[in-house]
Amino acid sequence: MSEKIIALLVAFITHVITAGGYAGVAVLMAIESACIPLPSEIIMPFAGYAVYLGHMNLWIVATAGAIGCNLGSIVAYWIGAKGGRPMVERYGRWVMMSRHDLDRMTRFFEKYGAITVLLGRLLPIVRTFIAFPAGIAKMPQVKFHIYTFVGSWPWCYALAYVGMKLGEKWHTDPRFEQAFHRFHLGVEIVLIAGVIWFVWSHARRNHEDKAA
C-alpha cells in the first residue's frame, strides 16, 4: 500500500513538473505553503532532477519555488489576519495544526518579531505554518512576502541542488543505486512511522485542546 501511495505521489509531482515546467514547480510549492501536505522535500528534489536532465535551470527553479511559497502563504496569512487566533484555532486541526503548535509559533513570533518569518522558512514543518502567526500579528504584508521569498529561496535551491546531484550520481556511481535499493524498505518504514507519529501526536493534542 505504501509503495502505491508513494508511486502515485511521485507520478503526480513529476507529471505537474513535466507538464507545467517552472509554473508547475510554483503551483506545487504554493499547495505546500497553503498547508496542504505536499512536502517540498519531495517537490524540489524532483525539480532538481529535471535540472540534471537539462530541462530546467537551477536558479530559475529555486526562484519559481520561492514564488510559489509566497502565493500559497497568502491563504494562511489572510486567515490569520482576518479571522484572528479564534479562527485558526477552530480550523487549524484540518491541517494538523494543534493549539500547542500555534502557541509555540506565536510565542516565537512575539519574541523575535518579523525575522521569525525569514528563519521559519528554513525549518521543516514550521515553514508551512509560519504565515498564521504573521497574519494574526498583522505583519505588514509587503515585508511578509519579502521575508518569505528571502527565506524560501535558499531552502528551494538547496533541495533542488540535492536532487540535481542525486541525478548525476544515479547513473555515474553504481554504489549509489545499490545502496538505494538496499535501504529502500528501511526508508519507507521510517517515512510511514514518521507520518503515523505526526498524525497521532497532533490528533492527541487536538483532543486535549477540545477537552481544555
C-alpha positions as CSV (number, residue, x, y, z in Angstrom):
1,M,0.0,0.0,0.0
2,S,2.8,2.4,0.9
3,E,4.5,1.8,-2.4
4,K,1.3,2.6,-4.2
5,I,0.8,5.8,-2.3
6,I,4.4,6.9,-2.9
7,A,4.2,5.9,-6.6
8,L,1.0,8.0,-7.0
9,L,2.6,10.9,-5.2
10,V,5.8,10.7,-7.3
11,A,3.7,10.3,-10.5
12,F,1.6,13.4,-9.6
13,I,4.6,15.6,-8.9
14,T,6.6,14.5,-11.9
15,H,3.6,15.0,-14.2
16,V,2.9,18.5,-12.9
17,I,6.6,19.5,-13.2
18,T,6.9,17.9,-16.6
19,A,3.7,19.5,-18.0
20,G,4.0,22.8,-16.2
21,G,7.7,23.4,-16.0
22,Y,8.6,26.3,-13.8
23,A,4.9,27.2,-13.3
24,G,4.3,23.6,-12.2
25,V,7.0,24.0,-9.5
26,A,5.4,27.2,-8.4
27,V,2.0,25.6,-8.2
28,L,3.2,22.6,-6.2
29,M,5.1,24.8,-3.7
30,A,2.0,27.0,-3.4
31,I,0.0,23.9,-2.4
32,E,2.5,23.1,0.3
33,S,2.5,26.6,1.6
34,A,-1.3,26.6,1.7
35,C,-0.9,24.0,4.5
36,I,-1.8,21.0,2.2
37,P,0.5,18.1,2.9
38,L,2.6,18.0,-0.2
39,P,6.1,18.3,1.1
40,S,8.7,20.5,-0.5
41,E,11.3,17.8,0.4
42,I,9.8,15.8,-2.4
43,I,8.8,18.5,-4.8
44,M,12.1,20.4,-5.1
45,P,14.4,17.4,-5.5
46,F,12.3,16.2,-8.4
47,A,12.6,19.7,-9.9
48,G,16.4,19.3,-9.3
49,Y,16.4,16.1,-11.2
50,A,14.7,17.9,-14.1
51,V,17.7,20.3,-13.9
52,Y,20.1,17.4,-14.2
53,L,18.2,16.2,-17.3
54,G,18.7,19.7,-18.8
55,H,15.1,20.6,-18.9
56,M,15.3,23.4,-16.4
57,N,17.7,26.0,-14.8
58,L,18.6,25.5,-11.2
59,W,18.4,29.3,-10.3
60,I,15.1,29.7,-12.0
61,V,13.7,26.5,-10.3
62,A,14.6,27.9,-6.9
63,T,13.0,31.2,-7.8
64,A,9.8,29.6,-9.0
65,G,9.7,27.6,-5.8
66,A,10.1,30.7,-3.7
67,I,7.4,32.5,-5.7
68,G,5.1,29.5,-5.1
69,C,5.7,29.7,-1.4
70,N,4.6,33.3,-1.4
71,L,1.4,32.6,-3.4
72,G,0.4,29.7,-1.1
73,S,1.1,31.7,2.0
74,I,-1.4,34.3,1.1
75,V,-4.2,32.0,2.1
76,A,-2.8,31.2,5.6
77,Y,-1.8,34.8,6.2
78,W,-5.2,36.2,5.5
79,I,-6.9,33.5,7.6
80,G,-4.8,34.7,10.5
81,A,-5.2,38.4,9.6
82,K,-9.0,38.4,9.1
83,G,-10.1,35.6,11.4
84,G,-7.6,36.1,14.1
85,R,-6.5,33.4,16.6
86,P,-10.0,32.0,17.2
87,M,-10.4,31.1,13.5
88,V,-7.0,29.5,13.3
89,E,-7.8,27.5,16.5
90,R,-11.1,26.4,15.1
91,Y,-9.9,25.3,11.6
92,G,-6.2,24.6,12.3
93,R,-7.0,20.9,13.1
94,W,-7.9,20.4,9.4
95,V,-4.2,21.0,8.5
96,M,-3.0,19.0,11.5
97,M,-2.0,22.1,13.5
98,S,-2.9,21.9,17.2
99,R,-3.3,24.8,19.6
100,H,0.1,23.8,21.1
101,D,1.7,24.3,17.7
102,L,0.1,27.7,17.3
103,D,1.1,28.7,20.9
104,R,4.7,27.8,20.2
105,M,4.9,29.7,16.9
106,T,3.1,32.7,18.3
107,R,5.5,32.9,21.3
108,F,8.4,32.6,19.0
109,F,7.0,35.3,16.7
110,E,6.3,37.7,19.6
111,K,9.8,37.2,20.9
112,Y,11.7,37.7,17.7
113,G,9.3,39.7,15.6
114,A,9.2,39.7,11.8
115,I,12.5,38.0,11.4
116,T,10.7,34.8,12.5
117,V,9.1,34.5,9.1
118,L,12.6,34.5,7.4
119,L,14.0,32.0,9.8
120,G,10.9,29.9,9.9
121,R,11.1,29.4,6.1
122,L,14.3,27.5,6.6
123,L,12.8,25.0,9.0
124,P,10.7,21.9,8.0
125,I,7.1,21.9,9.1
126,V,7.5,25.3,10.8
127,R,7.8,26.9,7.3
128,T,4.4,25.6,6.3
129,F,2.5,27.2,9.2
130,I,4.5,30.4,10.0
131,A,2.1,32.5,7.9
132,F,-0.7,32.0,10.5
133,P,1.0,33.9,13.4
134,A,2.3,36.5,10.9
135,G,-1.3,37.1,9.8
136,I,-2.6,37.2,13.4
137,A,0.1,39.8,14.3
138,K,-0.9,41.7,11.1
139,M,2.7,41.9,10.0
140,P,2.9,44.3,7.0
141,Q,2.2,42.2,4.0
142,V,4.9,43.6,1.8
143,K,7.5,42.8,4.4
144,F,5.9,39.4,5.0
145,H,6.3,38.5,1.3
146,I,9.8,39.8,1.1
147,Y,10.9,37.8,4.1
148,T,9.0,34.7,2.8
149,F,10.8,34.9,-0.5
150,V,14.3,35.5,1.0
151,G,13.8,32.7,3.5
152,S,12.3,30.3,1.0
153,W,14.7,30.7,-1.9
154,P,17.8,29.1,-0.1
155,W,15.5,26.2,1.0
156,C,14.2,25.6,-2.5
157,Y,17.7,26.0,-4.0
158,A,19.3,23.5,-1.6
159,L,16.6,20.8,-2.2
160,A,16.8,21.3,-5.9
161,Y,20.6,21.1,-5.8
162,V,20.4,17.8,-3.9
163,G,18.0,16.4,-6.5
164,M,20.3,17.5,-9.3
165,K,23.4,15.9,-7.6
166,L,21.5,12.7,-6.9
167,G,20.5,12.5,-10.6
168,E,24.2,12.7,-11.5
169,K,25.2,10.1,-9.0
170,W,22.4,7.7,-10.0
171,H,24.0,6.9,-13.4
172,T,27.6,7.5,-12.7
173,D,28.1,5.8,-9.3
174,P,26.7,2.2,-9.2
175,R,27.2,2.1,-5.4
176,F,24.5,4.8,-5.0
177,E,21.9,2.8,-6.9
178,Q,22.8,-0.4,-5.0
179,A,22.6,1.4,-1.6
180,F,19.3,3.0,-2.5
181,H,17.7,-0.4,-3.3
182,R,19.2,-1.9,-0.2
183,F,17.8,0.7,2.1
184,H,14.6,1.3,0.2
185,L,12.4,-0.7,2.6
186,G,14.0,1.0,5.6
187,V,13.3,4.4,4.2
188,E,9.7,3.5,3.6
189,I,9.3,2.2,7.2
190,V,10.9,5.4,8.6
191,L,8.6,7.5,6.4
192,I,5.5,5.7,7.4
193,A,6.4,5.7,11.1
194,G,7.1,9.5,10.9
195,V,3.7,10.1,9.3
196,I,1.9,8.0,11.8
197,W,3.6,9.7,14.7
198,F,2.9,13.1,13.3
199,V,-0.8,12.4,12.8
200,W,-1.2,10.6,16.2
201,S,0.6,13.3,18.2
202,H,-1.4,16.1,16.5
203,A,-4.7,14.3,16.9
204,R,-3.9,13.8,20.6
205,R,-3.1,17.5,21.0
206,N,-6.3,18.5,19.2
207,H,-8.3,16.2,21.5
208,E,-6.6,17.8,24.6
209,D,-7.3,21.2,23.2
210,K,-11.0,20.4,22.9
211,A,-11.0,18.9,26.4
212,A,-9.4,22.1,27.7
